[in-house]
């Protein structure tokens, strides 16, 4: 299956109309992107062709990102987790394998904690949610020019120069979408508020996550240090930690390695579940 098989669709929810990418058949797999206003469901395009050979893959824009509606609401973590639940309900997905990158991993962790019946397996890639600090790029945000984005991608990625330039160009084009910067500023305001960071901090929640969890981290991650991944691994029962030679943007820097880890992890737990069901029948 190639990238041409990935279809863009739109979905009307109470949170507003959102766009999402869809491909493949089989077990449902939901991919949640990070916080950058330049990102969205299409962040996962380097991963979707291969993943869709094994799973029915969905990559939504969080409401407020991409081409979807911009609402006059607070883009809080609980709001984003509610969005994922409604997205699942609208598509008839009672439970799914959930993968989250960066902020998407934060939201995925909240979903796994609050709604364990909705999460078959949980994969967290360079996820946020356990640090009390805020990034300087978040507290001193200003609308970027292309050179700013290129510098950011270069400093936080370990990819090839041509791929870095392509990524920066695509991300810059996303900043030109109407309302993108305003929506991004809203989530930054929420994330930078100390009371919100404390309220949604994952450290006290992670020990109660019941789903099998895979934690993937870049050895050269300069945004979320690998020590955060190690702490998450120590807190989540039945979790595994895999370290990849990349920066913060593993899914786009090393898509083959990330895909292989996700596929192997999910298939292992599907086989384990199948064996358990066979034993019950016997």
C-alpha positions in Angstrom: 0.0 0.0 0.0 1.5 3.4 -1.0 0.8 6.9 0.2 -1.8 7.4 -2.6 -4.0 5.0 -0.7 -4.2 7.5 2.3 -7.6 9.3 2.1 -8.4 12.7 3.7 -11.8 12.9 5.2 -13.8 15.3 7.4 -16.0 14.7 10.3 -18.5 17.0 12.0 -18.4 16.7 15.8 -19.8 18.8 18.7 -16.2 20.2 18.9 -16.5 21.4 15.3 -15.5 19.9 12.0 -12.1 18.2 11.9 -10.1 16.6 9.2 -8.4 13.2 9.4 -6.4 10.8 7.3 -7.5 7.2 6.9 -5.9 4.1 5.3 -5.9 0.3 5.7 -8.1 -2.3 7.3 -8.0 -4.4 10.4 -7.4 -3.4 14.0 -8.0 0.3 14.5 -4.9 2.4 15.2 -5.2 6.1 16.1 -2.2 8.4 15.7 -2.2 11.6 17.7 0.1 14.5 16.7 2.0 17.0 18.8 1.5 20.6 19.8 3.1 22.6 17.0 0.6 24.8 15.1 2.4 23.6 12.0 1.5 20.0 12.7 -1.6 17.9 12.3 -2.8 14.5 11.1 -0.5 14.7 8.1 2.5 14.7 10.4 2.1 10.9 10.3 2.2 10.6 6.4 5.7 9.1 6.5 4.3 6.3 8.7 0.9 5.6 7.3 1.6 3.7 4.2 3.5 1.0 6.1 1.3 1.0 9.2 -1.8 0.7 7.0 -0.6 -2.7 5.7 -1.3 -4.1 9.2 -3.9 -1.8 10.7 -6.9 0.4 10.0 -5.1 3.7 10.6 -6.7 7.1 11.5 -4.7 10.3 11.9 -6.9 13.1 13.0 -6.2 16.8 13.3 -6.9 17.8 16.9 -9.7 20.3 16.8 -8.1 23.8 16.3 -5.3 22.4 14.1 -5.1 22.0 10.4 -8.0 23.0 8.2 -10.8 22.3 10.7 -12.9 24.7 12.7 -11.4 27.2 15.1 -13.6 27.5 18.2 -13.8 30.1 20.9 -12.9 27.6 23.6 -10.0 26.8 25.9 -8.0 24.1 24.2 -7.3 22.2 27.5 -6.0 18.7 27.9 -9.4 17.5 29.0 -10.9 19.1 26.0 -8.5 17.3 23.7 -9.1 13.9 25.4 -12.8 14.5 25.0 -12.2 15.2 21.4 -10.5 11.8 20.9 -13.4 10.0 22.7 -16.0 11.7 20.4 -13.8 11.0 17.4 -13.9 7.3 18.3 -17.6 7.3 18.9 -18.4 9.1 15.6 -16.5 6.4 13.7 -17.9 3.5 15.7 -14.5 2.7 17.2 -15.2 1.3 20.7 -11.5 0.7 21.4 -8.2 1.2 19.5 -4.5 1.0 19.6 -3.5 4.6 20.4 -0.1 6.2 19.5 0.7 9.7 20.6 3.8 11.8 19.9 4.9 14.7 22.2 1.7 16.5 23.3 -0.3 13.7 21.6 1.4 11.3 24.0 0.2 13.4 26.9 -3.4 13.3 25.6 -3.1 9.5 24.9 -1.9 8.9 28.4 -4.9 10.8 29.9 -7.1 8.7 27.6 -5.5 5.5 28.8 -5.9 6.6 32.4 -9.5 7.9 32.2 -10.9 5.5 29.6 -9.0 2.2 29.8 -11.7 0.4 27.9 -11.0 2.6 24.8 -7.3 1.8 24.6 -6.1 -1.6 23.6 -2.5 -0.7 23.6 -0.7 2.6 24.2 2.4 3.8 22.4 4.0 7.0 23.7 6.7 8.7 21.5 8.8 11.4 23.2 5.6 12.2 25.2 5.0 15.2 27.4 3.2 15.3 30.6 5.6 14.6 33.5 7.8 17.7 33.5 6.8 20.8 35.5 9.0 23.1 33.4 7.9 24.9 30.3 10.0 25.3 27.2 11.4 28.7 26.3 10.0 28.4 22.8 6.5 28.1 24.4 6.8 31.0 26.9 8.4 33.4 24.4 6.3 32.5 21.3 6.2 34.8 18.3 4.9 34.1 14.8 7.8 32.4 13.0 9.3 33.0 9.6 10.5 30.1 7.5 14.1 30.4 8.8 12.9 30.1 12.4 11.2 26.8 11.6 14.2 25.5 9.7 16.4 26.3 12.7 14.0 24.6 15.1 13.8 21.4 13.0 17.6 21.4 12.4 18.3 21.7 16.1 15.8 19.1 17.3 16.1 16.5 14.6 18.8 14.0 13.4 17.4 13.6 9.9 19.0 14.2 6.5 19.5 17.8 5.5 17.1 17.5 2.5 14.4 15.9 4.7 14.8 18.7 7.3 14.3 21.3 4.6 11.3 19.6 3.2 9.8 19.2 6.7 10.4 22.9 7.5 8.8 24.0 4.2 5.7 21.9 4.9 5.4 23.1 8.5 5.8 26.7 7.4 2.9 26.3 4.9 0.7 25.2 7.8 1.4 28.4 9.7 -0.4 30.3 6.9 -3.7 28.6 7.4 -6.3 31.0 8.8 -6.5 30.9 12.6 -3.6 28.6 13.0 -1.4 30.9 15.1 -4.4 32.0 17.3 -5.3 28.4 18.1 -1.7 27.6 18.9 -1.5 30.5 21.3 -4.5 29.2 23.1 -3.0 25.8 23.8 0.3 27.4 24.8 -1.5 29.6 27.3 -3.1 26.5 28.8 0.1 24.5 28.8 2.1 27.3 30.3 -0.3 27.9 33.2 1.3 26.3 36.3 -2.0 25.2 37.8 -2.9 23.4 34.6 0.5 21.7 34.3 0.1 20.5 37.9 -3.5 19.4 37.4 -2.8 17.3 34.3 0.7 16.1 35.3 0.9 12.4 34.5 3.2 11.2 37.3 0.3 10.3 39.6 -1.8 8.8 36.8 0.7 6.6 35.0 0.8 3.8 37.6 -2.9 3.3 37.0 -2.7 2.8 33.3 -3.9 -0.8 32.5 -3.1 -1.0 28.8 0.1 -2.6 27.6 2.4 0.4 26.9 5.4 0.9 24.6 7.5 4.0 25.3 9.7 5.2 22.4 12.3 7.9 22.9 15.0 9.5 20.8 18.4 9.3 22.2 19.1 12.8 21.0 15.8 14.4 22.0 16.6 18.0 23.0 12.9 18.9 23.8 11.9 16.0 26.1 15.0 14.5 27.6 15.3 10.7 27.6 15.2 10.7 31.4 11.5 11.5 31.0 11.0 8.3 29.0 12.8 6.3 31.6 10.6 7.8 34.3 7.5 7.0 32.4 8.7 3.4 31.9 9.3 3.0 35.6 5.8 4.3 36.4 3.6 2.5 33.9 3.0 -1.2 34.7 3.6 -3.7 31.9 5.5 -1.1 29.8 8.5 -1.4 27.5 11.1 1.2 26.6 12.7 1.4 23.2 15.4 4.0 22.4 15.9 5.1 18.8 18.9 7.1 17.4 17.0 10.3 16.6 15.8 13.6 18.0 12.4 14.7 19.2 10.6 14.0 15.9 11.1 10.3 15.7 8.1 9.4 13.5 9.3 11.7 10.7 13.1 11.3 11.3 13.2 7.5 11.5 9.8 6.3 10.2 10.9 2.7 9.4 12.3 2.1 12.8 9.4 3.7 14.6 6.9 1.7 12.4 8.7 -1.6 13.1 8.5 -1.0 16.9 4.8 -0.2 16.8 3.9 -3.1 14.5 5.9 -5.6 16.6 4.5 -4.4 19.8 0.9 -4.5 18.8 1.2 -7.9 17.0 2.9 -9.3 20.1 0.0 -8.3 22.3 -2.6 -9.4 19.8 -1.0 -12.9 19.7 -0.8 -13.0 23.5 -4.5 -12.1 23.7 -5.4 -14.7 21.1 -3.5 -17.3 23.1 -5.3 -16.4 26.3 -8.6 -16.6 24.6 -7.7 -20.1 23.2 -6.8 -21.2 26.7 -10.2 -20.1 28.0 -12.0 -22.1 25.4 -10.0 -25.2 26.2 
